[in-house]
Amino acid sequence: MNQNNTPAALLALEIASCNEVSSALNDKNHPCNGVVTWQSKQWIPTITTIAESPMHRPEAWTGDITKAPIIFLSSNPSFNSEENYPNWQTSKWSAESIIDFALNRFSKMQLRQYGATEYGSLKNFDRTVEKDGSLSKNRVRYWSWVRQLVSHILEKPESEVSAISDYVMTEIVHCKSTYEEGVVSARKKCKDKYLERILALSPAELIFVVGKNAALDMHSIFPGQFPKDWSEINGGFWPKTVNDFPAILKKGLWGLPEQSKHVVQIEIGGKVRTVVYFAKPGGGGGLYAPWRNSELIHPDLLTQWRNAIHNL
């Protein structure tokens, strides 16, 4: 089957072409107005019309949604105006190129003029291709964190972990911003349109829900299937900083029983999945890096997660 006609391709193009974007830009009452206007103000001059503009399109996912055994679900994608990213200028980005970007963003090809990198030494991984063909100065922090966590789970070197086949990253809100600007008001509209359809494409039996906003949406989509203390949103406990972690461990507040509260098995898209809450990286003073803080994840949980992956 031609990749442009697959269910994944058609959904990726639908998300990238979301008709809510134009409506939201000039309608302050639209739930997506905040996240859309945030990006419109990052351009000079400020964008007032979406059609044929350099605005970045909504991002469907990053990785192979149809094959990857692990999904990372967070709030919304970040933004880098210098990335050579699909925009609304039809002379530069055809439907076919938008689909190729979505389905094959990470690549081992050094000469490709768009996408994300996974070639050579590890220092070249997780960078975006910029408009001038160069690589971004820094690795994308969230992508790097995900790769390190997957490396820890799969027990193989970080340089051998593949963002093409080992995991896929997607979001509740698909329009871009930094610091989750506009996410709270947009998330219901966006998740109602796309989230369950994205998850239905995936065979993954292990889903990491990263951060409070993504956790709130999982609660709303699957009411009654998450215990009260799953995640941090309904009184659930999660350690906050490296400094207080030793005291928490000494008091016995972060053993297997406490950690297990953040792991549930529920049916999504006709398939029972292991759904894990994980606090958003970047907080906790480096605490949320279990490859450095091994007691953050109990060995029994790691075994459970590995078994879920190996079931595929």
Backbone bond lengths (Angstrom), bond angles and torsions (degrees), N, CA, C in turn:
res aa  C-N    CA-C-N  psi(-1)  N-CA   C-N-CA  omega(-1)  CA-C   N-CA-C  phi
1 M - - - 1.470 - - 1.526 110.40 -
2 N 1.317 116.87 134.73 1.456 122.31 174.81 1.520 109.59 -57.64
3 Q 1.352 117.74 131.57 1.467 118.78 -175.90 1.525 112.44 -59.87
4 N 1.329 117.77 -24.06 1.462 120.51 -177.79 1.520 113.46 -75.14
5 N 1.336 116.88 -11.08 1.456 120.64 -177.54 1.527 112.91 -111.47
6 T 1.315 117.50 5.60 1.455 120.14 179.35 1.525 110.39 -75.92
7 P 1.342 117.76 158.18 1.464 119.65 176.15 1.529 112.77 -55.93
8 A 1.337 117.53 -38.33 1.464 120.45 179.07 1.522 111.02 -64.55
9 A 1.329 116.98 -42.85 1.465 120.73 179.91 1.516 111.13 -63.38
10 L 1.309 116.65 -44.09 1.457 120.27 -177.53 1.529 111.33 -66.31
11 L 1.332 116.86 -39.09 1.463 118.90 178.23 1.524 110.63 -70.81
12 A 1.320 117.96 -40.34 1.464 120.79 178.43 1.518 110.89 -59.40
13 L 1.330 117.15 -43.34 1.459 120.68 179.30 1.527 111.06 -67.94
14 E 1.319 116.89 -37.31 1.467 120.17 177.51 1.525 111.10 -62.13
15 I 1.331 116.58 -43.88 1.465 120.19 179.17 1.523 110.40 -65.32
16 A 1.327 116.58 -45.31 1.468 120.54 -179.32 1.520 112.08 -64.01
17 S 1.324 116.74 -24.65 1.464 121.84 -178.22 1.521 112.26 -106.05
18 C 1.306 116.92 21.79 1.472 122.24 -172.19 1.534 111.59 -48.76
19 N 1.327 115.57 125.30 1.465 119.62 -177.69 1.523 113.56 -74.92
20 E 1.316 117.20 -7.07 1.467 120.12 178.18 1.527 111.36 -74.44
21 V 1.327 117.74 -22.75 1.463 120.65 -173.95 1.522 111.29 -62.54
22 S 1.325 116.40 -50.60 1.471 119.77 179.88 1.521 111.38 -63.15
23 S 1.326 116.35 -40.55 1.463 119.77 179.52 1.516 111.14 -63.47
24 A 1.329 116.10 -38.78 1.463 120.48 -174.38 1.518 113.48 -73.29
25 L 1.338 117.41 -29.19 1.456 119.96 -170.85 1.529 112.67 -58.76
26 N 1.315 117.36 -41.43 1.467 120.00 -175.24 1.523 113.22 -114.85
27 D 1.318 116.61 18.87 1.460 121.55 178.88 1.520 108.85 -123.27
28 K 1.327 116.53 101.98 1.462 120.86 -176.52 1.523 112.99 -65.50
29 N 1.317 116.43 -16.75 1.466 120.03 179.67 1.530 112.58 -90.43
30 H 1.315 116.82 -5.97 1.464 120.31 179.09 1.531 108.78 -75.24
31 P 1.325 118.53 135.42 1.475 119.97 -177.62 1.523 113.79 -61.00
32 C 1.323 117.88 -23.43 1.467 121.04 -179.44 1.522 112.96 -93.35
33 N 1.328 117.20 3.05 1.460 120.26 -176.27 1.526 112.08 -58.07
34 G 1.315 117.06 -42.76 1.461 120.35 -176.15 1.511 113.50 -61.23
35 V 1.337 116.70 -48.58 1.466 119.55 -176.92 1.523 110.98 -72.25
36 V 1.344 117.92 -35.29 1.465 120.56 -179.95 1.525 111.09 -71.02
37 T 1.324 117.55 -45.87 1.463 119.41 -178.71 1.521 111.11 -69.45
38 W 1.341 117.12 -27.94 1.470 118.27 176.04 1.522 109.43 -57.27
39 Q 1.336 116.69 -50.01 1.466 118.06 -178.96 1.529 111.56 -67.49
40 S 1.341 116.98 -36.77 1.469 118.84 -177.72 1.523 111.85 -59.43
41 K 1.329 116.72 -28.14 1.458 121.49 -178.45 1.526 112.99 -84.34
42 Q 1.332 116.69 -6.20 1.466 119.65 178.64 1.524 112.05 -83.39
43 W 1.331 116.53 -7.59 1.458 121.04 -177.61 1.528 110.63 -103.89
44 I 1.308 116.02 152.57 1.471 121.50 176.57 1.524 108.08 -119.86
45 P 1.356 117.08 116.23 1.461 127.07 -2.81 1.538 111.51 -74.41
46 T 1.327 116.10 165.91 1.460 121.18 176.63 1.525 109.82 -55.66
47 I 1.304 116.34 136.44 1.465 121.18 -178.23 1.524 110.02 -79.31
48 T 1.314 116.49 129.50 1.461 121.80 179.65 1.524 112.55 -116.23
49 T 1.341 117.05 -11.73 1.459 121.88 177.25 1.524 108.49 -136.50
50 I 1.320 116.91 128.93 1.459 120.40 -175.96 1.527 112.44 -72.20
51 A 1.312 117.64 -43.52 1.467 121.11 -175.34 1.528 111.46 -54.97
52 E 1.321 116.24 129.86 1.460 125.02 178.63 1.534 113.54 60.31
53 S 1.312 116.49 23.95 1.473 120.45 179.46 1.523 110.32 -96.28
54 P 1.357 117.32 164.74 1.468 120.71 176.44 1.527 113.51 -81.83
55 M 1.325 117.81 4.45 1.469 120.60 177.10 1.523 110.53 -52.69
56 H 1.329 116.50 137.45 1.455 120.22 174.62 1.520 109.63 -70.10
57 R 1.310 115.77 135.85 1.455 120.91 177.11 1.535 110.73 -71.60
58 P 1.327 118.06 161.72 1.474 120.11 172.60 1.526 110.69 -58.08
59 E 1.306 115.72 147.61 1.464 122.73 -176.15 1.528 109.40 -103.39
60 A 1.327 117.09 121.52 1.468 121.15 -176.57 1.527 111.79 -73.24
61 W 1.321 116.74 -56.15 1.461 123.10 179.01 1.520 107.89 -169.37
62 T 1.330 115.63 172.83 1.460 121.35 178.07 1.520 108.22 -132.68
63 G 1.334 117.02 112.89 1.456 122.07 -175.09 1.519 109.53 123.65
64 D 1.333 116.99 -172.01 1.458 121.83 -178.89 1.522 109.34 -98.24
65 I 1.334 116.72 97.67 1.457 121.53 -175.58 1.527 111.55 -65.25
66 T 1.321 118.54 -23.75 1.461 121.36 -175.06 1.524 113.63 -89.03
67 K 1.335 117.66 -8.64 1.467 119.73 -175.70 1.522 114.58 -132.45
68 A 1.314 118.80 -29.27 1.468 120.99 -173.32 1.529 110.99 -60.91
69 P 1.327 118.75 135.74 1.465 121.88 -177.12 1.528 114.39 -83.34
70 I 1.338 117.52 -6.91 1.462 121.68 179.87 1.518 108.77 -131.08
71 I 1.342 116.31 135.82 1.461 121.84 174.17 1.525 108.65 -113.77
72 F 1.327 116.38 135.76 1.460 121.97 168.56 1.519 107.58 -109.64
73 L 1.327 115.68 122.61 1.460 122.02 -176.71 1.522 108.82 -116.83
74 S 1.344 116.64 115.87 1.464 120.49 -179.35 1.528 109.60 -124.47
75 S 1.331 117.07 -165.11 1.463 121.10 -170.05 1.519 113.32 -78.97
76 N 1.333 118.07 -59.84 1.466 121.38 177.60 1.525 109.45 -161.77
77 P 1.335 118.12 157.64 1.463 120.85 -178.23 1.528 111.90 -73.16
78 S 1.319 115.23 149.64 1.456 120.03 177.08 1.527 110.03 -80.58
79 F 1.332 115.90 -177.02 1.468 120.31 -169.91 1.509 111.00 -136.36
80 N 1.329 115.58 133.72 1.460 123.10 174.15 1.526 106.95 -136.51
81 S 1.318 117.11 107.40 1.470 120.95 -174.06 1.517 112.87 -64.03
82 E 1.346 118.13 -19.55 1.455 121.17 -178.25 1.520 113.32 -86.79
83 E 1.336 118.01 -9.50 1.463 119.57 179.46 1.527 110.42 -69.09
84 N 1.316 116.06 142.48 1.463 120.83 173.88 1.532 107.42 -80.27
85 Y 1.317 114.23 83.69 1.463 122.29 -169.75 1.525 109.77 -116.46
86 P 1.331 119.51 145.33 1.466 120.87 -179.72 1.528 113.10 -52.97
87 N 1.327 115.74 125.47 1.461 120.55 177.92 1.529 109.14 -120.65
88 W 1.318 116.47 -167.40 1.456 120.63 -173.30 1.536 112.58 -94.61
89 Q 1.338 116.94 9.29 1.459 121.24 178.30 1.534 108.92 -85.58
90 T 1.319 116.15 102.88 1.465 121.00 -171.31 1.522 113.01 -66.87
91 S 1.315 117.76 -20.70 1.463 119.29 177.42 1.524 111.26 -73.08
92 K 1.335 117.07 -20.80 1.469 121.61 -178.29 1.523 112.72 -102.49
93 W 1.339 116.25 -30.42 1.461 119.99 -176.20 1.531 109.56 -130.27
94 S 1.319 114.84 104.46 1.464 120.82 175.78 1.522 109.34 -80.44
95 A 1.316 116.49 168.68 1.466 120.68 176.39 1.524 110.07 -59.02
96 E 1.322 116.85 -40.15 1.467 120.35 -178.91 1.521 111.98 -64.48
97 S 1.335 117.47 -40.74 1.465 119.84 -179.49 1.527 111.44 -72.38
98 I 1.322 117.09 -32.95 1.468 120.60 175.91 1.525 109.71 -64.33
99 I 1.325 116.70 -43.19 1.463 121.03 178.36 1.523 110.51 -64.58
100 D 1.328 117.41 -44.04 1.464 120.17 -179.91 1.521 110.84 -61.53
101 F 1.326 116.26 -40.32 1.463 119.63 178.14 1.522 110.08 -60.61
102 A 1.332 116.78 -45.33 1.461 120.65 -177.13 1.525 112.31 -66.81
103 L 1.326 116.48 -41.99 1.466 119.81 -175.04 1.522 113.13 -83.45
104 N 1.317 116.91 -23.86 1.478 120.18 -172.40 1.527 111.55 -134.50
105 R 1.320 116.43 41.56 1.464 118.65 -174.15 1.524 112.14 -62.72
106 F 1.326 117.31 -49.01 1.460 119.84 176.66 1.526 109.40 -77.76
107 S 1.303 115.85 138.26 1.460 119.76 -176.84 1.520 110.84 -147.52
108 K 1.331 114.78 151.79 1.461 121.57 172.89 1.520 111.28 -94.36
109 M 1.332 116.64 2.98 1.468 121.71 -179.81 1.531 109.89 -83.37
110 Q 1.315 116.71 122.97 1.465 120.79 -176.35 1.528 112.86 -76.93
111 L 1.304 118.11 -24.15 1.462 120.02 -172.39 1.528 112.93 -100.83
112 R 1.309 118.62 2.78 1.460 118.99 179.51 1.525 109.74 -68.81
113 Q 1.329 117.22 143.15 1.464 121.32 -171.50 1.522 114.23 -94.07
114 Y 1.302 118.08 9.37 1.468 120.77 176.61 1.524 109.13 -156.00
115 G 1.311 115.81 166.21 1.457 120.35 175.22 1.510 112.91 107.61
116 A 1.336 115.05 -151.86 1.459 122.72 -178.14 1.522 108.64 -132.56
117 T 1.315 116.16 156.57 1.466 120.92 -168.50 1.516 113.26 -102.63
118 E 1.334 113.46 145.31 1.463 121.26 172.33 1.530 107.54 -155.49
119 Y 1.322 115.33 63.85 1.460 119.31 -178.79 1.518 110.05 -143.89
120 G 1.332 114.83 161.20 1.455 120.00 177.82 1.519 111.92 68.08
121 S 1.308 115.90 -141.45 1.462 120.61 -179.86 1.526 110.15 -81.53
122 L 1.317 115.30 164.86 1.453 121.21 -175.64 1.523 112.84 -58.38
123 K 1.309 117.71 -29.25 1.465 120.31 -178.09 1.529 111.88 -63.59
124 N 1.336 116.73 -20.40 1.466 120.45 178.45 1.527 113.22 -89.07
125 F 1.323 117.03 -8.75 1.455 120.08 -176.49 1.529 110.65 -73.42
126 D 1.344 115.06 155.65 1.475 122.47 168.97 1.528 113.09 61.24
127 R 1.302 116.48 34.49 1.459 121.26 173.00 1.531 108.62 -111.71
128 T 1.311 116.01 154.18 1.458 119.91 176.58 1.525 109.77 -97.05
129 V 1.335 115.50 153.75 1.457 120.99 174.80 1.529 107.94 -87.77
130 E 1.334 115.80 125.62 1.449 120.87 -175.46 1.538 111.15 -86.66
131 K 1.315 115.91 173.65 1.468 120.98 -176.25 1.527 112.06 -61.27
132 D 1.329 117.46 -30.10 1.466 120.18 -179.33 1.527 112.68 -89.47
133 G 1.330 116.55 6.20 1.447 120.76 178.49 1.512 114.66 90.19
134 S 1.329 117.66 -8.38 1.460 121.12 177.95 1.530 109.88 -79.40
135 L 1.337 115.57 169.09 1.454 120.18 176.01 1.522 109.70 -91.42
136 S 1.321 115.93 150.80 1.461 119.73 176.70 1.524 109.86 -57.26
137 K 1.310 115.38 148.87 1.463 120.73 -175.97 1.513 112.13 -60.56
138 N 1.324 116.34 -38.03 1.454 121.15 -177.66 1.528 110.96 -121.36
139 R 1.318 115.45 155.78 1.452 120.31 170.81 1.528 108.46 -67.77
140 V 1.321 117.13 145.77 1.459 120.58 176.72 1.523 108.44 -66.78
141 R 1.319 116.76 120.51 1.464 121.28 -169.90 1.528 112.75 -59.60
142 Y 1.323 116.33 -46.25 1.465 118.92 -178.35 1.524 110.90 -65.16
143 W 1.328 117.19 -42.84 1.462 120.29 178.01 1.528 110.88 -59.86
144 S 1.304 116.67 -41.73 1.458 120.80 179.92 1.526 111.00 -63.79
145 W 1.344 116.37 -41.86 1.466 120.55 177.77 1.525 110.85 -61.73
146 V 1.323 117.23 -43.99 1.461 121.07 179.28 1.522 110.18 -60.92
147 R 1.323 116.42 -45.49 1.469 119.95 -179.27 1.529 110.73 -60.92
148 Q 1.314 116.89 -42.02 1.460 119.88 179.35 1.519 111.74 -65.38
149 L 1.323 117.49 -39.36 1.464 120.04 178.52 1.527 110.65 -66.19
150 V 1.317 117.38 -42.49 1.464 120.46 177.96 1.523 110.39 -64.17
151 S 1.313 116.81 -39.16 1.464 120.77 175.99 1.523 110.67 -58.00
152 H 1.328 116.12 -42.71 1.462 121.43 179.58 1.526 110.52 -64.60
153 I 1.312 116.84 -41.88 1.462 120.72 -177.92 1.519 111.17 -70.50
154 L 1.331 116.82 -45.01 1.459 120.85 -175.43 1.524 113.41 -81.35
155 E 1.325 116.33 -10.44 1.467 121.65 179.13 1.537 111.28 59.22
156 K 1.312 114.54 46.61 1.462 117.91 173.16 1.522 107.88 -140.20
157 P 1.340 117.76 157.48 1.462 120.25 -175.00 1.522 111.82 -57.14
158 E 1.321 114.26 147.17 1.458 120.10 -179.31 1.525 111.26 -56.47
159 S 1.311 117.00 -36.87 1.464 120.56 -178.39 1.525 112.31 -69.41
160 E 1.330 117.26 -15.30 1.461 121.20 179.13 1.518 112.78 -100.10
161 V 1.327 116.63 -4.29 1.462 120.74 176.52 1.520 108.69 -79.10
162 S 1.324 115.74 138.45 1.461 119.81 -175.17 1.522 111.81 -113.99
163 A 1.355 115.20 122.57 1.466 120.59 172.00 1.517 110.74 -75.42
164 I 1.313 117.29 -5.67 1.458 122.28 177.30 1.529 109.97 -86.29
165 S 1.327 117.15 -41.24 1.463 119.53 -172.33 1.527 115.47 -124.03
166 D 1.329 119.41 -20.00 1.465 120.45 -175.87 1.525 113.13 -87.28
167 Y 1.322 118.17 -26.89 1.459 120.40 -177.87 1.523 109.77 -159.30
168 V 1.325 114.94 163.00 1.455 121.84 176.39 1.525 107.53 -135.36
169 M 1.325 116.66 145.54 1.467 121.83 -179.66 1.524 109.24 -116.32
170 T 1.333 116.16 132.37 1.451 120.18 174.25 1.524 109.21 -143.56
171 E 1.337 116.48 179.53 1.461 120.67 -171.44 1.526 111.50 -139.07
172 I 1.333 114.84 165.49 1.465 121.88 174.26 1.524 109.08 -74.27
173 V 1.343 116.51 -50.92 1.467 123.08 178.05 1.525 107.11 -104.39
174 H 1.321 116.76 132.54 1.469 120.04 -172.09 1.526 113.68 -98.48
175 C 1.330 117.87 -15.58 1.461 119.92 173.94 1.524 109.69 -75.09
176 K 1.327 115.95 150.07 1.459 121.39 -171.50 1.528 112.95 -91.41
177 S 1.327 114.61 145.63 1.460 121.73 169.28 1.520 107.22 -164.30
178 T 1.312 116.66 172.79 1.457 120.70 172.54 1.523 108.63 -106.97
179 Y 1.335 114.95 153.93 1.468 121.93 178.83 1.532 112.35 53.56
180 E 1.329 116.25 31.97 1.469 123.31 174.85 1.529 112.80 59.19
181 E 1.324 116.96 29.15 1.463 120.28 178.58 1.531 110.17 -59.40
182 G 1.314 116.53 126.65 1.455 122.06 175.75 1.510 115.63 81.85
183 V 1.325 117.31 -0.63 1.464 120.61 -174.35 1.530 112.29 -68.83
184 V 1.316 117.19 -43.64 1.461 120.08 -173.14 1.525 111.80 -57.63
185 S 1.326 117.15 -45.23 1.464 119.51 -177.76 1.529 112.10 -76.86
186 A 1.328 117.58 -27.23 1.471 120.54 -175.09 1.512 113.88 -87.37
187 R 1.303 118.17 -20.28 1.462 119.96 -164.70 1.528 114.02 -65.01
188 K 1.334 119.24 -35.79 1.466 119.09 -179.36 1.525 110.84 -65.90
189 K 1.310 116.99 -46.50 1.463 120.91 178.93 1.526 110.75 -58.79
190 C 1.309 116.31 -46.09 1.456 120.49 -174.54 1.528 111.59 -71.72
191 K 1.313 117.55 -45.47 1.464 118.77 -178.19 1.518 110.74 -68.62
192 D 1.349 118.24 -32.90 1.464 119.95 177.82 1.527 111.38 -64.68
193 K 1.336 116.69 -34.25 1.462 120.62 -178.58 1.535 112.48 -78.03
194 Y 1.341 117.30 -35.19 1.457 117.63 -164.01 1.532 117.11 -129.49
195 L 1.324 119.73 -30.89 1.459 119.61 -163.96 1.521 113.23 -60.86
196 E 1.303 118.45 -52.15 1.466 119.55 -177.15 1.528 111.28 -64.70
197 R 1.314 117.44 -32.34 1.467 120.63 178.12 1.533 110.96 -68.15
198 I 1.337 116.65 -36.86 1.466 120.16 175.63 1.523 110.19 -64.72
199 L 1.323 116.53 -49.03 1.461 120.36 -177.55 1.525 111.36 -63.72
200 A 1.330 117.03 -32.48 1.467 120.12 179.33 1.527 112.10 -66.56
201 L 1.334 117.86 -23.53 1.463 121.33 178.06 1.526 112.27 -74.18
202 S 1.320 115.88 -19.59 1.468 120.50 -168.79 1.530 112.20 -97.61
203 P 1.340 116.26 138.62 1.462 120.74 172.79 1.524 112.86 -85.82
204 A 1.329 117.56 -3.27 1.470 121.65 -171.73 1.522 111.83 -57.64
205 E 1.308 115.73 136.17 1.457 121.37 176.27 1.520 112.12 -102.24
206 L 1.335 116.98 0.28 1.459 121.32 -179.70 1.520 109.07 -129.56
207 I 1.337 116.03 118.31 1.458 121.86 -178.47 1.520 108.96 -122.01
208 F 1.328 116.88 124.01 1.458 121.68 173.08 1.523 108.50 -98.73
209 V 1.322 116.00 120.66 1.456 122.18 176.48 1.525 106.58 -98.58
210 V 1.332 115.90 112.95 1.466 121.10 -168.00 1.531 110.26 -105.66
211 G 1.314 116.49 110.49 1.453 121.40 174.88 1.516 113.72 96.14
212 K 1.339 114.92 161.53 1.465 121.54 -172.62 1.515 113.21 -66.28
213 N 1.337 118.20 -39.19 1.461 119.36 -177.21 1.524 111.42 -63.18
214 A 1.316 116.90 -43.57 1.461 119.91 177.74 1.522 110.60 -65.69
215 A 1.335 117.01 -36.68 1.468 120.29 178.87 1.525 111.41 -65.21
216 L 1.315 117.32 -40.82 1.461 120.87 177.79 1.519 111.08 -58.38
217 D 1.317 116.71 -41.33 1.458 119.29 -178.96 1.518 112.11 -70.11
218 M 1.316 117.34 -36.06 1.466 118.50 176.76 1.525 110.53 -64.22
219 H 1.326 116.57 -38.11 1.470 120.04 175.85 1.528 110.88 -61.00
220 S 1.328 116.82 -41.84 1.460 119.52 -175.42 1.524 112.04 -74.33
221 I 1.326 117.55 -32.21 1.458 120.91 -179.31 1.519 111.43 -75.59
222 F 1.328 115.53 -36.03 1.463 120.63 -176.57 1.534 109.50 -121.96
223 P 1.336 117.56 67.16 1.470 120.75 -175.95 1.526 112.01 -62.08
224 G 1.328 114.17 136.66 1.449 120.51 177.08 1.510 114.84 81.94
225 Q 1.327 118.08 -4.12 1.462 119.81 -177.55 1.528 113.21 -98.16
226 F 1.333 116.15 -8.72 1.460 120.21 176.77 1.530 108.96 -111.40
227 P 1.318 117.91 133.33 1.472 119.26 176.70 1.521 110.93 -65.26
228 K 1.302 115.96 159.23 1.466 121.81 -175.67 1.519 112.32 -56.36
229 D 1.321 117.01 -39.10 1.465 119.87 -174.72 1.527 112.66 -96.35
230 W 1.343 117.64 16.29 1.473 119.84 169.35 1.523 107.91 -75.88
231 S 1.302 116.87 126.54 1.471 124.73 -175.73 1.523 110.46 71.52
232 E 1.322 115.98 -169.35 1.466 121.64 -175.29 1.523 112.92 -101.79
233 I 1.328 118.21 4.21 1.464 118.76 -166.70 1.520 114.32 -88.41
234 N 1.334 118.23 -19.95 1.463 120.45 179.82 1.522 110.81 -127.72
235 G 1.299 115.61 47.46 1.458 119.87 178.29 1.511 114.81 89.02
236 G 1.316 117.11 1.82 1.451 119.20 177.43 1.525 111.41 -68.87
237 F 1.325 116.10 150.38 1.466 120.87 -175.97 1.522 110.48 -104.17
238 W 1.325 114.83 137.03 1.471 121.73 172.39 1.520 107.52 -143.88
239 P 1.344 118.66 132.44 1.471 120.58 -179.67 1.525 111.11 -58.38
240 K 1.328 116.37 147.40 1.461 120.34 -173.23 1.524 114.44 -103.49
241 T 1.321 118.03 -45.36 1.466 119.00 -173.43 1.521 111.79 -136.56
242 V 1.322 114.60 159.63 1.456 121.04 176.13 1.522 110.64 -59.64
243 N 1.322 116.88 -37.60 1.458 120.65 -175.69 1.521 113.29 -64.70
244 D 1.350 116.68 -36.85 1.471 117.07 -177.72 1.529 112.51 -93.33
245 F 1.337 117.14 -4.65 1.455 119.58 -176.33 1.535 113.04 -63.71
246 P 1.336 120.14 -44.28 1.472 118.75 179.02 1.527 113.00 -57.70
247 A 1.333 116.87 -39.87 1.468 119.29 179.66 1.522 111.23 -67.27
248 I 1.321 116.33 -37.72 1.466 121.26 178.16 1.527 110.36 -63.04
249 L 1.325 116.16 -42.63 1.455 120.29 178.22 1.529 110.90 -65.08
250 K 1.327 116.82 -42.78 1.459 121.40 -178.54 1.521 111.21 -62.30
251 K 1.326 116.31 -35.11 1.475 120.78 179.58 1.527 112.81 -81.30
252 G 1.313 116.95 -2.26 1.446 120.49 179.61 1.514 114.37 72.34
253 L 1.340 116.28 30.24 1.462 120.78 -175.65 1.521 113.49 -95.85
254 W 1.347 117.24 -0.11 1.463 118.82 -177.58 1.529 110.30 -141.43
255 G 1.322 115.03 52.96 1.456 120.42 174.63 1.513 110.99 -94.71
256 L 1.320 116.05 -166.86 1.462 120.70 -178.65 1.535 112.46 -59.36
257 P 1.330 120.57 -41.65 1.478 119.31 179.76 1.528 112.47 -60.22
258 E 1.338 117.17 -42.79 1.473 120.22 -179.13 1.534 111.04 -68.49
259 Q 1.331 116.17 -43.35 1.458 119.56 -179.50 1.530 111.70 -66.30
260 S 1.323 116.63 -34.98 1.464 121.00 -177.61 1.519 112.46 -66.61
261 K 1.323 117.29 -22.28 1.464 119.88 178.19 1.526 111.98 -63.40
262 H 1.326 116.29 -20.65 1.467 120.49 -178.01 1.527 112.37 -94.85
263 V 1.315 116.35 12.10 1.467 121.83 -179.52 1.522 108.80 -126.21
264 V 1.342 116.92 122.78 1.466 120.65 178.11 1.524 109.51 -133.88
265 Q 1.325 115.90 158.55 1.455 121.64 173.34 1.528 107.71 -113.14
266 I 1.326 116.97 119.92 1.452 121.01 177.94 1.520 109.70 -137.38
267 E 1.334 116.01 160.23 1.452 120.44 178.85 1.522 110.20 -87.65
268 I 1.312 116.20 125.03 1.467 122.68 177.28 1.519 107.68 -133.11
269 G 1.314 116.72 124.86 1.456 120.30 179.03 1.509 113.25 60.08
270 G 1.353 116.36 37.14 1.449 120.98 177.99 1.511 114.57 76.70
271 K 1.335 117.18 13.02 1.464 120.96 -176.84 1.526 109.61 -138.37
272 V 1.325 116.87 133.56 1.463 120.43 176.85 1.524 108.83 -75.24
273 R 1.324 116.01 126.88 1.468 121.14 -177.68 1.529 110.01 -124.51
274 T 1.316 114.66 153.07 1.461 121.06 170.86 1.521 107.35 -90.24
275 V 1.334 116.08 118.97 1.463 121.34 -176.00 1.521 108.42 -112.72
276 V 1.319 115.94 119.65 1.460 122.72 -173.49 1.525 109.78 -114.11
277 Y 1.325 116.77 127.56 1.468 118.54 170.49 1.516 109.03 -84.32
278 F 1.352 115.73 139.00 1.463 121.15 175.79 1.521 107.51 -139.95
279 A 1.325 116.32 131.58 1.465 119.67 179.50 1.520 110.12 -60.82
280 K 1.321 114.74 151.79 1.464 120.13 -174.51 1.525 110.77 -66.67
281 P 1.333 118.50 129.73 1.465 120.61 178.80 1.519 111.15 -65.34
282 G 1.310 114.46 154.97 1.461 119.85 -176.54 1.513 110.52 105.40
283 G 1.320 116.57 -26.81 1.460 120.74 174.15 1.515 109.96 -94.02
284 G 1.299 115.69 179.85 1.455 120.10 174.15 1.503 115.39 73.05
285 G 1.337 117.64 12.09 1.459 119.85 177.11 1.512 113.43 55.29
286 G 1.342 117.43 35.24 1.453 120.93 -179.16 1.511 113.81 91.56
287 L 1.341 117.23 1.19 1.464 120.43 -178.59 1.521 111.75 -62.32
288 Y 1.316 118.07 -34.04 1.453 120.48 -171.40 1.516 112.33 -83.25
289 A 1.323 115.60 34.23 1.455 123.37 176.43 1.525 107.37 -121.76
290 P 1.335 117.94 85.91 1.465 119.98 -174.21 1.517 114.10 -64.32
291 W 1.350 117.65 -15.78 1.456 118.85 174.62 1.527 110.59 -70.17
292 R 1.344 117.34 -16.67 1.466 121.47 173.68 1.521 112.36 -106.87
293 N 1.333 116.98 -26.38 1.466 122.27 179.74 1.525 107.72 -122.41
294 S 1.323 115.61 81.08 1.461 121.11 -169.84 1.527 112.92 -60.97
295 E 1.346 117.32 -26.51 1.463 119.13 -177.09 1.529 112.91 -77.61
296 L 1.328 116.62 -3.26 1.457 119.23 177.14 1.525 111.01 -68.15
297 I 1.341 117.35 -30.60 1.460 121.97 178.42 1.521 108.83 -124.79
298 H 1.322 116.55 120.66 1.458 121.19 -179.75 1.533 110.10 -68.38
299 P 1.328 117.93 142.91 1.476 120.60 179.62 1.524 113.62 -54.90
300 D 1.335 117.34 -33.94 1.473 119.43 179.86 1.530 111.28 -65.82
301 L 1.339 116.23 -34.45 1.460 118.99 176.86 1.519 110.99 -69.16
302 L 1.323 115.95 -41.57 1.462 118.97 176.93 1.522 111.11 -58.02
303 T 1.327 116.26 -41.91 1.468 120.29 177.56 1.523 110.99 -61.84
304 Q 1.330 116.35 -42.69 1.461 120.72 178.65 1.525 111.17 -60.94
305 W 1.322 116.74 -43.81 1.454 120.55 -179.31 1.526 110.85 -66.60
306 R 1.310 116.35 -40.95 1.457 119.91 179.67 1.526 110.67 -64.11
307 N 1.318 116.98 -39.74 1.453 120.26 178.41 1.530 111.09 -63.63
308 A 1.333 116.69 -38.53 1.468 120.35 178.65 1.533 110.59 -62.01
309 I 1.321 115.81 -41.39 1.467 120.24 179.84 1.530 110.41 -67.32
310 H 1.320 116.47 -41.42 1.460 120.46 -174.78 1.517 112.14 -73.76
311 N 1.333 117.39 -11.97 1.462 120.18 177.66 1.529 111.90 -69.86
312 L 1.341 116.79 -19.08 1.477 119.12 -178.56 1.535 111.00 -73.32
